[in-house]
Amino acid sequence: MKKLMLISTAALLLSGCVNTELSNAGKAYNPQTDARIRLYGQNGRYTEMEVKQNGKTEKVNVGGGWGQSFSSMLYLKSNESLGMPDSEASKKPSQFNNFGSSTFFKEFVIPAGAEITLKSEIVTPDNTYTDYAKGIKYTQLGYSCSGKKLTFTPQAGKDYEALPAASTAQCNLTLVELK
């Protein structure tokens, strides 16, 4: 029990360090100089985006922050849209849901021509319970995987979507251009 509390406290403290906004948040989308991207996240499964431009690197995380994870666990987290075209996944993000983990998306304006790197991770904690009738303590080990990094250069005026794998046993993303 002490170990679980220690891990939970550490995760809570570290998740406060997660950035969920780019520095250009609130900037109006200009299709001449910008692109847009939709990322999905949920409790225990997050997507990280790294934006490299003009010698500077900025990271943002969708689903890995404490507030987003907790809201996802309670099925309260809503989507954050900038008006990108709908896709089959954005119409029904619940297709990726798991118990205690509702899926949501967040859209970002990203600079065209920048180097964008995406990565998805799944992290679930160990679960320990006791069968008091038998007097046996069981531990179900948590699961974690880290998807391959996906790097691309967005084009001005284009909309992109990074789709999570349908199975929680897979961590890779699929990047699609929305039409």
Backbone as numpy.savetxt, mean C-alpha at the origin, in Angstrom:
# Nx Ny Nz CAx CAy CAz Cx Cy Cz
3.07 -13.34 25.69 2.25 -12.15 25.69 3.12 -10.90 25.69
4.20 -10.93 26.50 5.09 -9.78 26.55 5.74 -9.54 25.19
6.12 -10.64 24.53 6.75 -10.53 23.21 5.78 -9.90 22.21
4.53 -10.32 22.25 3.51 -9.77 21.34 3.31 -8.28 21.60
3.25 -7.89 22.87 3.08 -6.47 23.21 4.28 -5.66 22.74
5.49 -6.20 22.90 6.70 -5.50 22.47 6.71 -5.31 20.96
6.37 -6.36 20.23 6.33 -6.28 18.76 5.25 -5.30 18.32
4.09 -5.36 18.95 2.99 -4.46 18.59 3.35 -3.01 18.86
3.98 -2.75 19.99 4.39 -1.39 20.33 5.44 -0.88 19.35
6.42 -1.72 19.03 7.45 -1.33 18.07 6.85 -1.03 16.71
5.94 -1.87 16.27 5.29 -1.66 14.97 4.50 -0.36 14.97
3.81 -0.09 16.06 3.03 1.14 16.17 3.93 2.37 16.12
5.03 2.34 16.85 5.94 3.47 16.86 6.60 3.68 15.50
7.03 2.59 14.87 7.68 2.70 13.57 6.71 3.12 12.47
5.47 2.70 12.58 4.51 3.06 11.53 4.20 4.54 11.54
4.47 5.21 12.64 4.28 6.65 12.69 5.28 7.39 11.81
6.35 6.71 11.41 7.39 7.31 10.58 7.09 7.18 9.09
5.99 6.60 8.73 5.65 6.35 7.33 5.03 7.59 6.72
5.52 7.98 5.54 5.00 9.13 4.83 3.90 8.68 3.87
2.73 9.30 3.97 1.61 8.92 3.10 1.25 10.01 2.10
2.05 11.06 2.01 1.82 12.15 1.06 3.12 12.52 0.36
3.03 12.90 -0.90 4.17 13.47 -1.60 4.22 14.96 -1.29
5.39 15.57 -1.49 5.53 16.99 -1.20 4.65 17.85 -2.10
4.21 17.31 -3.25 3.36 18.08 -4.16 1.87 17.88 -3.88
1.53 17.31 -2.73 0.12 17.06 -2.39 -0.67 18.36 -2.49
-1.81 18.30 -3.14 -2.64 19.48 -3.31 -2.34 20.25 -4.59
-1.25 19.88 -5.26 -0.89 20.55 -6.52 -1.90 20.14 -7.59
-2.33 21.11 -8.38 -3.26 20.81 -9.47 -2.56 19.97 -10.53
-3.28 19.01 -11.06 -2.75 18.12 -12.11 -2.64 18.89 -13.42
-1.45 18.88 -14.02 -1.22 19.50 -15.32 -0.82 18.40 -16.29
-1.69 18.01 -17.22 -1.38 16.91 -18.13 -0.20 17.18 -19.06
0.28 18.42 -19.11 1.45 18.75 -19.93 2.76 18.37 -19.23
2.74 18.35 -17.90 3.97 18.10 -17.14 3.87 16.94 -16.14
2.66 16.46 -15.91 2.44 15.46 -14.87 1.78 14.19 -15.42
1.86 13.15 -14.62 1.11 11.91 -14.82 0.39 11.65 -13.50
-0.46 10.65 -13.48 -1.12 10.26 -12.23 -0.98 8.76 -12.05
-1.00 8.35 -10.77 -0.90 6.92 -10.47 -1.83 6.57 -9.31
-2.41 5.38 -9.40 -3.29 4.86 -8.35 -2.58 3.69 -7.69
-2.43 3.77 -6.36 -1.80 2.71 -5.58 -2.82 2.13 -4.60
-2.71 0.84 -4.34 -3.62 0.16 -3.41 -2.88 -0.20 -2.13
-3.61 -0.20 -1.02 -3.04 -0.59 0.25 -4.12 -1.21 1.13
-3.68 -1.84 2.19 -4.59 -2.40 3.18 -3.78 -2.81 4.40
-4.47 -3.11 5.48 -3.81 -3.56 6.70 -3.01 -4.82 6.41
-1.71 -4.78 6.65 -0.85 -5.94 6.43 -0.31 -6.06 5.02
-0.75 -5.20 4.12 -0.29 -5.26 2.72 -0.21 -3.83 2.20
1.01 -3.38 1.98 1.16 -1.99 1.54 1.95 -1.88 0.25
1.82 -0.71 -0.37 2.56 -0.39 -1.58 3.41 0.83 -1.30
4.67 0.75 -1.68 5.60 1.86 -1.50 5.99 2.42 -2.86
6.04 3.75 -2.95 6.46 4.41 -4.19 7.62 5.34 -3.88
8.64 5.25 -4.72 9.81 6.11 -4.61 9.88 6.96 -5.88
9.98 8.27 -5.71 10.03 9.20 -6.84 11.41 9.84 -6.85
12.16 9.63 -7.95 13.49 10.22 -8.09 13.46 11.24 -9.22
13.83 12.48 -8.88 13.86 13.54 -9.89 14.82 14.63 -9.44
15.63 15.09 -10.38 16.58 16.19 -10.13 17.46 15.94 -8.91
17.94 14.71 -8.77 18.84 14.36 -7.68 18.17 14.20 -6.32
16.86 14.30 -6.27 16.14 14.15 -5.01 15.28 12.89 -5.05
15.13 12.26 -3.89 14.31 11.05 -3.78 13.26 11.27 -2.70
12.05 10.89 -3.02 10.93 11.02 -2.08 10.18 9.69 -2.05
9.81 9.24 -0.85 9.09 7.97 -0.70 7.72 8.23 -0.09
6.76 7.43 -0.55 5.42 7.49 0.00 4.91 6.05 0.15
4.06 5.84 1.12 3.58 4.50 1.44 2.05 4.53 1.52
1.40 3.55 0.90 -0.06 3.44 0.97 -0.40 2.12 1.67
-0.99 2.22 2.84 -1.40 1.04 3.59 -0.48 0.67 4.73
0.71 1.25 4.80 1.66 0.87 5.82 1.70 1.78 7.02
1.04 2.92 6.95 1.00 3.84 8.07 -0.01 3.38 9.12
0.20 3.78 10.36 -0.66 3.33 11.45 -2.12 3.71 11.20
-2.38 4.95 10.84 -3.75 5.40 10.63 -4.45 4.64 9.52
-3.74 4.48 8.39 -4.33 3.75 7.26 -4.55 2.29 7.61
-3.57 1.66 8.26 -3.70 0.24 8.63 -4.86 0.01 9.59
-4.95 0.87 10.60 -6.01 0.71 11.60 -7.38 0.92 10.96
-7.50 1.95 10.12 -8.78 2.21 9.43 -9.14 1.05 8.51
-8.14 0.47 7.85 -8.37 -0.68 6.97 -8.84 -1.88 7.78
-8.24 -2.08 8.95 -8.61 -3.21 9.80 -10.08 -3.12 10.22
-10.56 -1.90 10.44 -11.94 -1.68 10.87 -12.89 -1.45 9.69
-12.38 -1.60 8.48 -13.17 -1.39 7.25 -13.73 0.04 7.16
-12.94 1.01 7.63 -13.36 2.41 7.63 -12.59 3.28 6.65
-11.49 2.78 6.12 -10.64 3.59 5.24 -11.30 3.75 3.88
-11.42 4.99 3.44 -12.04 5.26 2.14 -10.97 5.55 1.08
-11.38 5.46 -0.16 -10.48 5.74 -1.28 -10.21 7.23 -1.37
-9.04 7.58 -1.90 -8.66 8.97 -2.11 -8.40 9.16 -3.59
-9.39 9.73 -4.29 -9.32 9.84 -5.74 -9.03 11.27 -6.18
-8.26 11.38 -7.27 -8.01 12.67 -7.92 -8.80 12.79 -9.22
-9.67 11.82 -9.47 -10.47 11.86 -10.68 -9.93 11.05 -11.84
-9.05 10.11 -11.55 -8.54 9.23 -12.61 -9.68 8.36 -13.14
-9.55 7.86 -14.38 -10.58 6.97 -14.93 -10.70 5.70 -14.08
-11.93 5.21 -13.95 -12.16 3.97 -13.21 -11.57 2.77 -13.94
-11.21 1.77 -13.16 -10.79 0.47 -13.70 -11.66 -0.58 -13.02
-11.55 -1.81 -13.46 -12.31 -2.88 -12.79 -11.91 -2.97 -11.33
-10.62 -2.80 -11.04 -10.15 -2.89 -9.65 -10.64 -1.71 -8.82
-10.61 -0.51 -9.37 -11.03 0.66 -8.58 -12.53 0.69 -8.35
-13.29 0.05 -9.24 -14.74 -0.03 -9.04 -15.08 -0.95 -7.87
-14.22 -1.94 -7.63 -14.48 -2.90 -6.56 -13.16 -3.33 -5.91
-12.52 -2.41 -5.15 -11.27 -2.79 -4.50 -11.45 -3.88 -3.45
-12.69 -4.11 -3.02 -12.95 -5.14 -2.01 -12.60 -6.54 -2.51
-12.38 -6.71 -3.81 -11.97 -8.02 -4.33 -10.64 -8.47 -3.74
-9.85 -7.52 -3.21 -8.56 -7.85 -2.62 -8.64 -7.96 -1.09
-9.83 -7.78 -0.50 -9.98 -7.79 0.95 -9.60 -9.14 1.57
-9.20 -9.07 2.82 -8.99 -10.24 3.68 -9.67 -9.94 5.00
-9.77 -10.94 5.84 -10.37 -10.74 7.16 -9.56 -9.68 7.91
-10.23 -8.64 8.38 -9.56 -7.58 9.13 -8.68 -6.70 8.26
-8.96 -6.65 6.97 -8.08 -5.90 6.08 -8.84 -5.50 4.81
-9.44 -4.31 4.84 -10.14 -3.83 3.64 -9.17 -3.07 2.74
-9.33 -3.26 1.46 -8.45 -2.64 0.47 -8.98 -1.26 0.09
-8.07 -0.32 -0.08 -8.43 1.03 -0.52 -7.37 1.50 -1.51
-7.68 2.56 -2.24 -6.67 3.12 -3.13 -6.47 4.60 -2.85
-5.33 5.07 -3.30 -4.98 6.48 -3.19 -4.30 6.88 -4.49
-4.71 8.02 -5.03 -4.15 8.50 -6.30 -3.20 9.67 -6.04
-2.14 9.72 -6.85 -1.11 10.74 -6.72 -0.83 11.40 -8.06
-0.47 12.68 -8.02 0.10 13.37 -9.18 1.60 13.13 -9.08
2.20 12.64 -10.18 3.64 12.39 -10.21 4.25 13.14 -11.39
5.50 13.57 -11.26 6.12 14.32 -12.35 6.45 13.42 -13.53
6.06 13.83 -14.72 6.42 13.08 -15.93 7.93 13.12 -16.08
8.51 12.02 -16.53 9.95 11.94 -16.73 10.75 11.55 -15.50
10.12 11.50 -14.34 10.81 11.09 -13.12 10.97 9.57 -13.12
11.92 9.08 -12.35 12.07 7.63 -12.18 11.19 7.20 -11.01
10.24 6.34 -11.28 9.29 5.86 -10.26 9.58 4.39 -9.98
9.77 4.06 -8.71 9.98 2.67 -8.30 8.87 2.28 -7.34
8.23 1.16 -7.63 7.13 0.65 -6.82 7.50 -0.69 -6.20
6.98 -0.94 -5.01 7.20 -2.22 -4.35 6.02 -2.50 -3.43
5.63 -3.76 -3.37 4.54 -4.17 -2.49 5.07 -5.16 -1.46
4.55 -5.07 -0.25 4.96 -6.00 0.81 3.74 -6.48 1.57
3.83 -7.70 2.05 2.81 -8.27 2.93 3.50 -8.66 4.23
2.94 -8.21 5.34 3.50 -8.54 6.65 2.34 -8.85 7.59
2.28 -10.07 8.08 1.26 -10.43 9.07 1.97 -10.93 10.33
1.46 -10.61 11.50 2.12 -11.01 12.75 1.84 -12.47 13.10
2.67 -12.99 14.01 2.40 -14.32 14.57 1.09 -14.25 15.37
0.41 -15.37 15.45 -0.84 -15.45 16.20 -0.73 -16.62 17.18
-0.84 -16.33 18.46 -0.75 -17.36 19.49 -2.09 -17.48 20.21
-2.54 -18.70 20.39 -3.78 -18.93 21.12 -3.64 -20.23 21.91
-4.48 -20.38 22.93 -4.43 -21.55 23.80 -5.76 -22.30 23.74
-5.66 -23.61 23.55 -6.83 -24.49 23.64 -6.88 -24.93 25.11
-7.72 -24.24 25.89 -7.77 -24.50 27.33 -8.32 -25.88 27.65
-9.16 -26.42 26.80 -9.71 -27.76 27.04 -8.59 -28.80 26.99
-7.63 -28.60 26.10 -6.52 -29.55 25.96 -5.27 -29.07 26.67
-5.27 -27.80 27.08 -4.10 -27.25 27.75 -2.91 -27.09 26.81
-3.18 -26.85 25.54 -2.12 -26.73 24.54 -2.10 -25.30 23.98
-0.89 -24.78 23.86 -0.71 -23.44 23.29 -0.25 -23.60 21.84
-0.92 -22.92 20.92 -0.59 -22.98 19.49 -0.07 -21.62 19.03
0.88 -21.66 18.13 1.38 -20.43 17.50 1.34 -20.60 16.00
0.62 -19.70 15.37 0.59 -19.67 13.91 1.57 -18.58 13.49
2.59 -18.98 12.75 3.61 -18.03 12.36 3.08 -17.04 11.35
3.50 -15.78 11.50 3.11 -14.74 10.56 3.74 -14.99 9.20
3.31 -14.22 8.26 3.77 -14.37 6.88 4.29 -13.03 6.40
5.37 -13.07 5.65 5.84 -11.84 5.04 6.47 -12.15 3.69
6.29 -11.24 2.78 6.96 -11.34 1.49 7.14 -9.93 0.95
8.14 -9.78 0.14 8.45 -8.50 -0.47 8.51 -8.69 -1.97
7.68 -7.95 -2.68 7.63 -8.08 -4.14 8.86 -7.50 -4.82
9.04 -7.87 -6.06 10.13 -7.32 -6.85 9.86 -5.84 -7.11
10.93 -5.07 -7.14 10.78 -3.64 -7.44 10.43 -3.48 -8.91
9.54 -2.56 -9.17 9.08 -2.26 -10.52 9.42 -0.80 -10.78
10.26 -0.53 -11.77 10.69 0.83 -12.06 10.21 1.24 -13.45
9.70 2.46 -13.55 9.24 2.98 -14.85 9.36 4.50 -14.87
9.22 5.07 -16.06 9.24 6.52 -16.25 7.88 6.94 -16.81
7.09 7.65 -16.02 5.76 8.05 -16.49 5.82 9.12 -17.58
4.85 9.07 -18.46 4.74 10.06 -19.54 3.66 11.08 -19.18
3.87 12.31 -19.61 2.92 13.39 -19.33 1.53 13.04 -19.86
0.53 13.35 -19.06 -0.86 13.15 -19.46 -1.37 11.72 -19.33
-0.54 10.80 -18.86 -0.94 9.39 -18.74 -1.38 9.08 -17.30
-2.26 8.10 -17.20 -2.72 7.60 -15.90 -2.28 6.15 -15.75
-1.75 5.81 -14.57 -1.24 4.47 -14.30 -1.91 3.90 -13.05
-1.90 2.57 -12.98 -2.45 1.88 -11.82 -1.52 0.71 -11.49
-1.12 0.61 -10.22 -0.29 -0.50 -9.75 -1.20 -1.48 -9.02
-1.47 -2.60 -9.67 -2.41 -3.58 -9.13 -1.71 -4.63 -8.28
-2.26 -4.91 -7.09 -1.70 -5.99 -6.28 -2.08 -7.34 -6.87
-1.31 -8.36 -6.53 -1.64 -9.72 -6.95 -2.96 -10.13 -6.29
-3.72 -10.95 -6.98 -5.01 -11.40 -6.45 -4.84 -12.27 -5.21
-3.73 -12.96 -5.10 -3.46 -13.86 -3.98 -2.58 -13.17 -2.95
-2.87 -13.36 -1.68 -2.01 -12.79 -0.63 -0.73 -13.60 -0.46
-0.56 -14.65 -1.23 0.69 -15.42 -1.21 1.69 -14.82 -2.21
1.27 -13.82 -2.96 2.13 -13.19 -3.95 2.23 -11.70 -3.65
3.42 -11.15 -3.82 3.64 -9.75 -3.46 3.89 -8.83 -4.64
4.05 -9.36 -5.83 4.40 -8.50 -6.96 3.23 -7.63 -7.40
3.57 -6.53 -8.05 2.59 -5.60 -8.60 2.55 -5.73 -10.11
1.44 -5.35 -10.69 1.31 -5.25 -12.14 0.97 -3.80 -12.46
1.78 -3.17 -13.30 1.54 -1.78 -13.68 0.77 -1.74 -14.99
-0.33 -1.00 -15.00 -1.12 -0.85 -16.22 -1.32 0.63 -16.50
-1.40 0.95 -17.79 -1.74 2.31 -18.19 -3.25 2.35 -18.42
-3.91 3.28 -17.77 -5.36 3.41 -17.92 -5.68 4.24 -19.15
-6.72 3.88 -19.83 -7.14 4.61 -21.05 -8.42 5.36 -20.79
